[in-house]
């Protein structure tokens, strides 16, 4: 009321009274902020705005309330991350929730040293849980636990090492599945020759050669994926002949060749044994 009786801001009495009023009203605001009482600080700020609208005291009060609000929000977010880290198990959802919280802290105060500390703790927890998931064979969960953090911290060697292990596990699992599928599609091929022969080559219909077993003398029993094959066998006399064979899933196919009878005595004489 006293301010309203003064003609305007140019009046020296207005400036003096403004300073006295601003200083007086600012004291409870300082107390509320020190007590971190946001509701009380807002009430005092509203009173200052009503008493001194547009003044530097009103503007300062608004800034102080905004800062307190941001500080309290930051503290609450930090507390939420700390509570997450106290869980017995975070899981992929907990990891993502913590990352979102850390990102909000960064936006509010990018230089806060606590961000790195909490992030290091989160990486350690993720590594522990990912290792456990990998050990139980849940590679999808193991990857989900570490990939969001690797996107933030590509330099996290513990997570990078686990990611490499998961890659190898997935490759081994894919190879195992391919082998199992081939086994399901496999049949058997019996090779025989008269009097006997050595397996020289085994070629699929696609022109690809099949790896030969260490023991190649007939009779032989091979397990092969279903398909058509060309079998080449060589007799003791050195004659090589081919025979076609078709292997069907779950069935036994036979490939047989008959070579000229071998004169054993002649072979022994030629070899110098007689």
SERO-4910 file (N, C-alpha, C, O; in steps of 0.05 Angstrom, whole numbers):
BEGIN
 pado doro    nc1    nc2    nc3   cac1   cac2   cac3    cc1    cc2    cc3    oc1    oc2    oc3
  Unk    A     17    -24      0      0      0      0     17     25      0     11     45    -13
  Unk    A     40     23     15     58     46     16     70     51    -11     74     75    -18
  Unk    A     76     30    -25     88     33    -52     68     46    -71     76     63    -88
  Unk    A     42     39    -68     22     50    -86     18     80    -81      9     94    -99
  Unk    A     24     89    -57     20    118    -51     42    135    -63     40    159    -66
  Unk    A     65    121    -70     87    136    -82     82    139   -112     73    120   -125
  Unk    A     89    161   -123     82    168   -151     93    149   -171     80    143   -191
  Unk    A    118    139   -168    130    121   -188    158    114   -181    169    121   -161
  Unk    A    170     98   -200    196     87   -195    217    109   -194    239    104   -183
  Unk    A    212    133   -205    232    154   -205    234    167   -177    254    180   -171
  Unk    A    214    163   -161    215    174   -134    236    158   -118    235    134   -117
  Unk    A    254    173   -104    275    160    -89    264    143    -66    275    122    -59
  Unk    A    241    152    -56    229    137    -34    219    110    -44    219     90    -29
  Unk    A    212    108    -70    203     83    -82    226     63    -82    222     39    -74
  Unk    A    249     72    -90    272     54    -92    280     44    -64    287     21    -60
  Unk    A    280     63    -45    287     55    -17    268     35     -6    275     15      6
  Unk    A    242     40    -10    222     22      1    222     -4    -13    217    -25     -1
  Unk    A    228     -4    -39    230    -28    -55    252    -46    -44    248    -70    -41
  Unk    A    275    -34    -39    297    -50    -28    291    -61     -1    297    -84      5
  Unk    A    279    -45     16    272    -54     43    252    -77     42    255    -97     56
  Unk    A    232    -74     25    211    -94     22    223   -120     10    217   -142     19
  Unk    A    239   -116    -11    251   -140    -24    269   -155     -5    268   -180     -5
  Unk    A    285   -141     10    303   -154     30    287   -169     51    294   -191     59
  Unk    A    266   -156     60    249   -168     81    235   -193     71    235   -214     84
  Unk    A    224   -192     46    210   -215     36    229   -238     27    221   -261     25
  Unk    A    254   -231     21    273   -251     11    283   -269     34    291   -291     29
  Unk    A    282   -259     59    292   -276     81    277   -302     84    291   -323     86
  Unk    A    250   -303     84    237   -329     86    242   -346     61    241   -371     63
  Unk    A    247   -333     38    253   -349     14    280   -363     18    282   -387     11
  Unk    A    300   -349     28    326   -361     33    323   -385     52    335   -406     48
  Unk    A    307   -380     73    303   -402     93    290   -426     81    298   -449     86
  Unk    A    270   -422     64    256   -444     51    274   -459     32    273   -484     30
  Unk    A    291   -445     18    309   -458     -1    331   -473     14    338   -496      6
  Unk    A    341   -462     36    361   -477     52    349   -502     64    362   -522     67
  Unk    A    323   -501     70    309   -524     81    300   -543     58    289   -564     64
  Unk    A    304   -534     34    296   -550     10    266   -556     10    257   -577      3
  Unk    A    251   -536     19    222   -538     21    210   -524     -3    206   -499     -3
  Unk    A    205   -539    -24    196   -527    -49    169   -514    -47    165   -492    -58
  Unk    A    150   -526    -33    124   -515    -30    125   -488    -16    113   -468    -25
  Unk    A    140   -487      6    143   -462     20    157   -441      3    149   -417      3
  Unk    A    177   -448    -12    192   -430    -29    173   -418    -50    174   -395    -57
  Unk    A    155   -435    -61    136   -425    -81    117   -405    -69    110   -385    -82
  Unk    A    108   -410    -45     90   -392    -32    103   -364    -28     91   -344    -33
  Unk    A    128   -365    -18    142   -340    -14    147   -326    -40    144   -301    -42
  Unk    A    155   -341    -61    159   -329    -87    134   -316    -98    135   -294   -110
  Unk    A    111   -329    -94     86   -317   -103     80   -291    -88     70   -272   -100
  Unk    A     86   -291    -62     81   -266    -46     99   -244    -56     90   -221    -58
  Unk    A    124   -250    -62    143   -229    -72    133   -219    -99    134   -195   -104
  Unk    A    123   -237   -116    113   -228   -143     89   -210   -140     86   -191   -155
  Unk    A     72   -216   -121     48   -199   -116     56   -172   -105     45   -151   -113
  Unk    A     76   -172    -87     83   -147    -74    101   -130    -92     99   -106    -93
  Unk    A    119   -143   -107    138   -129   -123    138   -140   -152    158   -150   -161
  Unk    A    116   -137   -166    114   -149   -193    134   -137   -212    138   -113   -214
  Unk    A    148   -156   -226    167   -147   -247    193   -137   -236    211   -129   -252
  Unk    A    197   -136   -210    221   -125   -198    244   -146   -200    239   -170   -206
  Unk    A    268   -136   -194    291   -155   -194    288   -175   -172    298   -197   -174
  Unk    A    274   -168   -151    270   -187   -129    251   -209   -137    255   -232   -130
  Unk    A    230   -202   -152    211   -222   -162    225   -241   -182    221   -265   -181
  Unk    A    242   -229   -199    256   -245   -219    276   -264   -205    278   -287   -212
  Unk    A    290   -253   -185    309   -270   -171    295   -292   -155    305   -315   -154
  Unk    A    272   -286   -144    257   -306   -129    249   -329   -148    250   -352   -141
  Unk    A    240   -321   -172    231   -342   -191    255   -359   -199    252   -384   -201
  Unk    A    278   -347   -204    302   -363   -211    310   -382   -189    317   -405   -194
  Unk    A    309   -372   -164    317   -389   -141    298   -413   -138    306   -435   -132
  Unk    A    272   -408   -142    252   -430   -140    257   -450   -163    256   -474   -158
  Unk    A    262   -440   -187    268   -458   -209    293   -475   -204    293   -499   -210
  Unk    A    313   -463   -193    338   -477   -187    333   -499   -166    343   -521   -168
  Unk    A    317   -492   -145    311   -511   -124    295   -534   -136    300   -558   -129
  Unk    A    276   -528   -153    260   -549   -166    278   -568   -182    275   -592   -181
  Unk    A    297   -557   -197    315   -573   -213    333   -590   -195    339   -613   -201
  Unk    A    343   -578   -173    360   -593   -155    345   -616   -142    356   -638   -139
  Unk    A    321   -611   -134    305   -633   -121    299   -655   -141    299   -679   -135
  Unk    A    293   -647   -166    287   -667   -187    312   -683   -193    311   -708   -197
  Unk    A    335   -670   -193    361   -684   -197    366   -704   -175    374   -726   -180
  Unk    A    362   -695   -150    366   -712   -127    348   -736   -128    356   -758   -121
  Unk    A    323   -731   -136    304   -753   -137    312   -773   -159    309   -798   -155
  Unk    A    321   -763   -181    330   -781   -203    354   -797   -195    356   -821   -200
  Unk    A    374   -784   -181    397   -798   -171    389   -820   -152    400   -842   -152
  Unk    A    370   -813   -135    360   -833   -115    347   -857   -129    350   -879   -120
  Unk    A    332   -851   -151    319   -873   -165    339   -892   -177    335   -916   -177
  Unk    A    362   -881   -188    382   -898   -199    396   -915   -177    401   -938   -181
  Unk    A    401   -902   -154    413   -916   -132    395   -939   -122    405   -960   -115
  Unk    A    369   -934   -122    350   -955   -114    350   -978   -134    348  -1001   -126
  Unk    A    352   -971   -159    353   -992   -180    377  -1009   -175    376  -1034   -178
  Unk    A    400   -997   -169    425  -1012   -166    424  -1029   -141    440  -1048   -138
  Unk    A    406  -1024   -123    404  -1040    -99    386  -1065   -103    385  -1082    -86
  Unk    A    373  -1066   -126    357  -1090   -132    375  -1115   -135    398  -1113   -143
  Unk    A    363  -1137   -127    379  -1162   -130    383  -1169   -160    403  -1182   -167
  Unk    A    364  -1161   -176    367  -1166   -205    355  -1142   -220    332  -1134   -215
  Unk    A    370  -1132   -239    360  -1109   -255    344  -1118   -279    322  -1108   -284
  Unk    A    355  -1137   -294    342  -1145   -318    345  -1124   -340    355  -1102   -334
  Unk    A    337  -1130   -364    339  -1111   -386    323  -1086   -381    331  -1064   -388
  Unk    A    299  -1089   -370    282  -1066   -365    294  -1047   -344    294  -1023   -347
  Unk    A    306  -1059   -323    319  -1042   -303    343  -1028   -314    348  -1004   -307
  Unk    A    359  -1041   -332    381  -1028   -345    372  -1004   -361    383   -982   -359
  Unk    A    351  -1008   -377    341   -986   -394    330   -963   -377    333   -940   -383
  Unk    A    316   -970   -355    305   -950   -337    327   -933   -325    325   -909   -324
  Unk    A    349   -946   -317    371   -932   -305    385   -914   -326    393   -891   -320
  Unk    A    387   -923   -351    399   -907   -372    383   -882   -377    394   -860   -381
  Unk    A    356   -885   -379    339   -862   -383    343   -841   -360    344   -817   -365
  Unk    A    345   -851   -336    349   -833   -313    376   -819   -315    378   -795   -310
  Unk    A    397   -834   -323    423   -821   -326    423   -800   -348    436   -779   -345
  Unk    A    409   -805   -369    407   -786   -391    393   -760   -382    400   -738   -390
  Unk    A    372   -763   -365    358   -740   -355    376   -724   -336    375   -699   -336
  Unk    A    393   -738   -321    412   -724   -304    432   -708   -321    440   -686   -314
  Unk    A    441   -721   -342    461   -708   -360    449   -682   -372    463   -662   -374
  Unk    A    424   -683   -379    411   -659   -390    409   -637   -370    411   -613   -377
  Unk    A    404   -644   -345    402   -624   -324    429   -614   -314    432   -591   -308
  Unk    A    449   -632   -313    475   -625   -303    496   -643   -315    503   -663   -302
  Unk    A    505   -637   -338    523   -655   -353    549   -659   -339    562   -680   -344
  Unk    A    557   -641   -322    583   -643   -309    582   -657   -282    603   -658   -269
  Unk    A    560   -668   -275    557   -681   -249    575   -706   -248    570   -725   -264
  Unk    A    594   -707   -230    612   -730   -228    598   -755   -220    608   -777   -224
  Unk    A    575   -752   -207    560   -776   -198    550   -793   -221    545   -817   -219
  Unk    A    547   -780   -244    537   -795   -268    556   -817   -275    548   -840   -280
  Unk    A    582   -810   -276    602   -831   -284    603   -853   -263    606   -876   -270
  Unk    A    602   -845   -237    603   -866   -216    579   -885   -218    583   -909   -217
  Unk    A    555   -874   -222    532   -891   -224    533   -908   -250    525   -931   -250
  Unk    A    543   -896   -271    545   -911   -296    565   -934   -293    560   -956   -304
  Unk    A    587   -930   -279    606   -952   -275    594   -974   -259    598   -998   -265
  Unk    A    578   -967   -239    564   -987   -223    544  -1003   -240    541  -1027   -237
  Unk    A    530   -988   -257    511  -1001   -275    524  -1020   -294    514  -1041   -300
  Unk    A    547  -1012   -305    562  -1030   -323    571  -1055   -308    569  -1077   -320
  Unk    A    580  -1052   -284    588  -1076   -268    564  -1095   -264    567  -1119   -266
  Unk    A    541  -1083   -257    517  -1100   -253    509  -1114   -279    502  -1137   -279
  Unk    A    509  -1099   -301    501  -1110   -327    520  -1133   -335    511  -1153   -345
  Unk    A    546  -1129   -330    566  -1150   -337    560  -1175   -321    562  -1197   -331
  Unk    A    554  -1172   -295    549  -1195   -278    524  -1210   -287    524  -1234   -289
  Unk    A    503  -1195   -293    478  -1208   -301    480  -1220   -329    468  -1241   -334
  Unk    A    494  -1207   -346    498  -1217   -374    514  -1243   -373    508  -1261   -388
  Unk    A    535  -1244   -356    551  -1268   -354    534  -1291   -343    536  -1314   -353
  Unk    A    516  -1285   -324    498  -1306   -313    479  -1315   -335    474  -1339   -338
  Unk    A    468  -1297   -350    449  -1304   -371    463  -1321   -393    451  -1340   -403
  Unk    A    487  -1313   -400    502  -1328   -420    508  -1356   -410    506  -1375   -425
  Unk    A    515  -1358   -384    520  -1385   -373    496  -1403   -374    499  -1428   -376
  Unk    A    472  -1391   -372    448  -1408   -372    438  -1412   -401    417  -1425   -405
  Unk    A    452  -1401   -420    444  -1405   -448    425  -1384   -459    417  -1387   -482
  Unk    A    418  -1364   -444    400  -1343   -453    416  -1321   -466    420  -1300   -454
  Unk    A    424  -1325   -491    441  -1306   -504    426  -1280   -512    438  -1259   -512
  Unk    A    400  -1283   -517    384  -1259   -524    383  -1240   -500    386  -1216   -503
  Unk    A    378  -1251   -476    378  -1234   -452    405  -1222   -447    408  -1199   -440
  Unk    A    426  -1239   -450    453  -1229   -445    460  -1205   -462    472  -1186   -453
  Unk    A    452  -1207   -488    457  -1184   -506    440  -1160   -499    450  -1137   -500
  Unk    A    415  -1165   -491    397  -1143   -484    407  -1128   -459    401  -1104   -456
  Unk    A    422  -1141   -442    432  -1129   -418    456  -1110   -423    460  -1091   -408
  Unk    A    471  -1116   -444    496  -1100   -447    495  -1081   -471    509  -1061   -470
  Unk    A    479  -1086   -491    479  -1069   -515    472  -1040   -509    485  -1022   -520
  Unk    A    451  -1034   -493    445  -1006   -488    468   -991   -475    472   -967   -480
  Unk    A    482  -1004   -457    505   -991   -444    529   -989   -463    543   -969   -461
  Unk    A    532  -1008   -480    554  -1006   -500    549   -983   -519    568   -971   -529
  Unk    A    524   -976   -524    518   -954   -541    526   -927   -528    533   -908   -542
  Unk    A    527   -927   -501    536   -903   -487    566   -904   -481    579   -884   -482
  Unk    A    576   -928   -475    603   -931   -467    617   -953   -483    620   -975   -473
  Unk    A    624   -946   -507    637   -966   -524    664   -974   -513    676   -995   -522
  Unk    A    675   -958   -495    701   -964   -483    700   -983   -459    720   -989   -447
  Unk    A    676   -992   -453    672  -1010   -430    683  -1038   -437    669  -1054   -449
  Unk    A    708  -1043   -429    721  -1068   -438    707  -1093   -427    706  -1113   -441
  Unk    A    696  -1092   -403    683  -1115   -392    659  -1123   -409    654  -1146   -414
  Unk    A    643  -1103   -417    620  -1108   -434    628  -1117   -462    616  -1134   -474
  Unk    A    649  -1104   -473    658  -1112   -500    668  -1141   -500    663  -1155   -520
  Unk    A    681  -1149   -479    690  -1177   -478    667  -1196   -477    668  -1217   -490
  Unk    A    646  -1189   -462    622  -1206   -461    608  -1207   -488    599  -1228   -496
  Unk    A    607  -1184   -501    595  -1183   -528    609  -1201   -547    596  -1215   -563
  Unk    A    636  -1202   -546    651  -1219   -563    645  -1249   -557    643  -1265   -575
  Unk    A    643  -1255   -531    636  -1282   -524    609  -1290   -534    605  -1313   -543
  Unk    A    590  -1272   -532    563  -1277   -542    563  -1282   -572    549  -1300   -582
  Unk    A    579  -1266   -586    582  -1271   -615    591  -1299   -621    581  -1313   -639
  Unk    A    612  -1307   -606    622  -1334   -611    602  -1356   -604    599  -1376   -617
  Unk    A    588  -1351   -582    567  -1370   -574    545  -1373   -595    536  -1395   -602
  Unk    A    537  -1350   -606    516  -1350   -626    526  -1364   -652    511  -1379   -664
  Unk    A    551  -1360   -659    562  -1373   -682    563  -1403   -678    556  -1419   -696
  Unk    A    571  -1412   -654    572  -1440   -648    544  -1452   -647    540  -1475   -657
  Unk    A    525  -1437   -637    498  -1447   -636    486  -1450   -664    472  -1469   -670
  Unk    A    492  -1430   -681    483  -1432   -709    495  -1456   -723    481  -1469   -738
  Unk    A    520  -1461   -718    533  -1484   -731    521  -1510   -720    518  -1529   -736
  Unk    A    515  -1511   -695    503  -1535   -683    475  -1539   -695    468  -1562   -701
  Unk    A    460  -1518   -699    433  -1521   -711    435  -1530   -740    419  -1546   -749
  Unk    A    455  -1520   -754    459  -1529   -782    466  -1558   -782    456  -1574   -799
  Unk    A    483  -1567   -764    491  -1595   -763    467  -1612   -756    464  -1634   -767
  Unk    A    451  -1603   -737    427  -1618   -729    408  -1620   -753    395  -1641   -757
  Unk    A    405  -1598   -767    387  -1599   -790    398  -1618   -812    382  -1633   -824
  Unk    A    424  -1617   -816    436  -1636   -835    432  -1664   -827    427  -1682   -843
  Unk    A    435  -1669   -800    431  -1696   -790    403  -1706   -794    398  -1729   -800
  Unk    A    383  -1687   -791    355  -1694   -795    350  -1701   -824    333  -1717   -831
  Unk    A    365  -1688   -842    361  -1692   -870    379  -1715   -881    379  -1720   -905
  Unk    A    394  -1727   -864    415  -1746   -873    404  -1774   -877    384  -1782   -866
  Unk    A    418  -1788   -894    414  -1817   -899    441  -1830   -898    461  -1818   -891
  Unk    A    441  -1856   -904    467  -1871   -903    473  -1883   -931    455  -1890   -946
  Unk    A    498  -1883   -937    508  -1894   -962    528  -1916   -957    549  -1910   -945
  Unk    A    522  -1940   -965    541  -1962   -962    557  -1966   -988    545  -1967  -1010
  Unk    A    583  -1966   -986    600  -1970  -1009    613  -1997  -1008    624  -2006   -988
  Unk    A    611  -2011  -1031    623  -2038  -1032    636  -2041  -1060    627  -2029  -1079
  Unk    A    656  -2058  -1061    669  -2064  -1086    680  -2092  -1085    687  -2102  -1064
  Unk    A    681  -2103  -1109    691  -2131  -1111    716  -2130  -1130    713  -2120  -1152
  Unk    A    739  -2140  -1121    743  -2153  -1095    744  -2133  -1072    734  -2138  -1050
  Unk    A    756  -2109  -1076    755  -2087  -1057    765  -2062  -1072    775  -2064  -1095
  Unk    A    762  -2039  -1060    770  -2014  -1073    775  -1993  -1052    768  -1996  -1028
  Unk    A    787  -1971  -1061    791  -1948  -1044    774  -1925  -1054    773  -1919  -1078
  Unk    A    760  -1911  -1036    744  -1888  -1043    763  -1865  -1052    781  -1857  -1036
  Unk    A    758  -1855  -1076    776  -1834  -1087    763  -1807  -1083    776  -1787  -1075
  Unk    A    737  -1805  -1090    723  -1779  -1088    693  -1784  -1085    683  -1805  -1092
  Unk    A    680  -1764  -1073    651  -1765  -1070    641  -1737  -1076    647  -1718  -1061
  Unk    A    625  -1735  -1097    617  -1709  -1107    587  -1706  -1107    573  -1724  -1117
  Unk    A    577  -1684  -1096    548  -1679  -1096    538  -1670  -1123    554  -1663  -1141
  Unk    A    512  -1669  -1126    500  -1660  -1151    506  -1631  -1158    504  -1622  -1180
  Unk    A    514  -1616  -1137    521  -1587  -1141    550  -1584  -1149    559  -1561  -1152
  Unk    A    564  -1606  -1152    592  -1605  -1160    611  -1602  -1137    636  -1601  -1141
  Unk    A    601  -1600  -1113    618  -1596  -1089    628  -1624  -1079    612  -1642  -1076
  Unk    A    653  -1626  -1074    664  -1651  -1064    660  -1653  -1034    662  -1633  -1019
  Unk    A    654  -1677  -1025    649  -1683   -997    676  -1691   -985    692  -1706   -997
  Unk    A    681  -1681   -960    705  -1690   -946    705  -1720   -942    684  -1731   -933
  Unk    A    727  -1733   -948    728  -1762   -945    737  -1770   -917    752  -1756   -904
  Unk    A    728  -1794   -908    737  -1804   -882    766  -1812   -883    777  -1816   -905
  Unk    A    778  -1815   -860    806  -1824   -859    809  -1852   -870    827  -1858   -885
  Unk    A    790  -1870   -862    790  -1897   -873    774  -1898   -898    750  -1891   -898
  Unk    A    787  -1906   -921    773  -1903   -947    770  -1930   -961    760  -1931   -983
  Unk    A    779  -1952   -949    777  -1978   -962    749  -1989   -958    737  -1987   -936
  Unk    A    738  -2002   -979    712  -2015   -977    715  -2040   -960    736  -2053   -960
  Unk    A    693  -2048   -947    667  -2035   -947    666  -2010   -929    680  -2009   -908
  Unk    A    650  -1990   -937    647  -1966   -921    618  -1959   -917    601  -1966   -933
  Unk    A    612  -1946   -894    585  -1937   -889    587  -1907   -882    599  -1900   -861
  Unk    A    575  -1890   -898    577  -1861   -895    549  -1850   -888    529  -1859   -898
  Unk    A    549  -1829   -872    525  -1814   -866    527  -1788   -882    545  -1772   -878
  Unk    A    507  -1783   -899    508  -1760   -917    480  -1746   -918    460  -1759   -914
  Unk    A    480  -1720   -924    455  -1706   -929    441  -1719   -954    455  -1728   -972
  Unk    A    415  -1718   -954    401  -1730   -977    409  -1715  -1002    413  -1691  -1002
  Unk    A    410  -1730  -1024    417  -1718  -1049    430  -1739  -1067    433  -1763  -1060
  Unk    A    438  -1730  -1091    451  -1748  -1110    481  -1744  -1109    491  -1722  -1106
  Unk    A    495  -1766  -1112    525  -1766  -1109    537  -1783  -1131    526  -1802  -1141
  Unk    A    561  -1774  -1139    578  -1790  -1157    601  -1801  -1140    617  -1785  -1129
  Unk    A    604  -1827  -1140    624  -1840  -1123    646  -1851  -1142    640  -1866  -1161
  Unk    A    671  -1844  -1136    694  -1855  -1151    710  -1873  -1133    718  -1865  -1111
  Unk    A    715  -1897  -1143    731  -1917  -1127    753  -1928  -1145    750  -1930  -1169
  Unk    A    775  -1935  -1133    799  -1945  -1147    805  -1973  -1137    806  -1978  -1113
  Unk    A    808  -1991  -1157    814  -2020  -1150    843  -2023  -1142    859  -2005  -1146
  Unk    A    850  -2046  -1131    878  -2051  -1124    896  -2050  -1149    920  -2044  -1147
  Unk    A    885  -2056  -1172    901  -2055  -1197    904  -2027  -1208    917  -2023  -1228
  Unk    A    891  -2007  -1195    894  -1979  -1204    872  -1970  -1222    874  -1947  -1231
  Unk    A    852  -1986  -1227    830  -1978  -1244    810  -1961  -1228    802  -1969  -1206
  Unk    A    803  -1938  -1238    784  -1920  -1225    758  -1920  -1241    758  -1915  -1265
  Unk    A    736  -1924  -1226    710  -1924  -1239    691  -1908  -1221    696  -1904  -1197
  Unk    A    669  -1899  -1234    649  -1883  -1219    622  -1897  -1219    616  -1913  -1237
  Unk    A    606  -1891  -1198    579  -1901  -1196    562  -1879  -1183    571  -1865  -1166
  Unk    A    537  -1877  -1193    519  -1857  -1182    503  -1869  -1159    497  -1893  -1159
  Unk    A    496  -1852  -1139    481  -1861  -1116    462  -1839  -1108    469  -1815  -1109
  Unk    A    439  -1846  -1098    420  -1827  -1087    414  -1833  -1058    405  -1855  -1051
  Unk    A    420  -1814  -1041    416  -1817  -1012    389  -1804  -1005    385  -1781  -1012
  Unk    A    373  -1818   -991    347  -1808   -982    346  -1807   -951    359  -1822   -938
  Unk    A    331  -1788   -941    330  -1783   -913    321  -1809   -898    300  -1820   -904
  Unk    A    337  -1816   -878    330  -1839   -862    332  -1866   -875    324  -1886   -863
  Unk    A    343  -1867   -900    344  -1893   -914    373  -1901   -919    392  -1884   -916
  Unk    A    377  -1926   -926    404  -1936   -933    406  -1940   -963    390  -1955   -975
  Unk    A    425  -1927   -975    430  -1931  -1004    456  -1947  -1007    474  -1946   -990
  Unk    A    459  -1961  -1029    482  -1977  -1034    495  -1970  -1061    481  -1968  -1081
  Unk    A    521  -1966  -1061    536  -1961  -1085    557  -1983  -1088    574  -1987  -1070
  Unk    A    555  -1998  -1109    572  -2022  -1112    586  -2023  -1139    573  -2016  -1159
  Unk    A    611  -2030  -1139    626  -2033  -1164    640  -2061  -1164    648  -2071  -1143
  Unk    A    642  -2072  -1188    656  -2097  -1191    680  -2093  -1209    677  -2085  -1232
  Unk    A    703  -2098  -1198    728  -2096  -1214    737  -2124  -1221    728  -2144  -1211
  Unk    A    756  -2125  -1240    768  -2151  -1248    782  -2163  -1224    793  -2149  -1207
  Unk    A    781  -2190  -1223    794  -2204  -1201    824  -2199  -1202    836  -2196  -1223
  Unk    A    835  -2197  -1179    864  -2191  -1176    880  -2216  -1173    873  -2234  -1158
  Unk    A    901  -2218  -1189    921  -2240  -1186    940  -2232  -1164    959  -2218  -1168
  Unk    A    934  -2243  -1140    949  -2235  -1116    978  -2243  -1119    996  -2228  -1112
  Unk    A    983  -2268  -1130   1011  -2277  -1134   1026  -2258  -1152   1050  -2251  -1146
  Unk    A   1013  -2248  -1173   1027  -2230  -1191   1034  -2204  -1178   1056  -2193  -1181
  Unk    A   1015  -2194  -1162   1019  -2168  -1148   1042  -2171  -1128   1059  -2152  -1125
  Unk    A   1044  -2194  -1115   1065  -2198  -1095   1092  -2200  -1109   1113  -2190  -1099
  Unk    A   1092  -2214  -1132   1117  -2216  -1147   1127  -2189  -1157   1150  -2182  -1155
  Unk    A   1108  -2173  -1167   1115  -2146  -1177   1124  -2128  -1155   1141  -2110  -1159
  Unk    A   1114  -2133  -1131   1122  -2117  -1108   1149  -2126  -1096   1160  -2114  -1078
  Unk    A   1159  -2149  -1106   1185  -2159  -1097   1183  -2177  -1072   1203  -2183  -1060
  Unk    A   1159  -2185  -1066   1156  -2203  -1042   1160  -2232  -1050   1163  -2249  -1032
  Unk    A   1160  -2239  -1075   1164  -2267  -1083   1183  -2268  -1106   1189  -2290  -1116
***
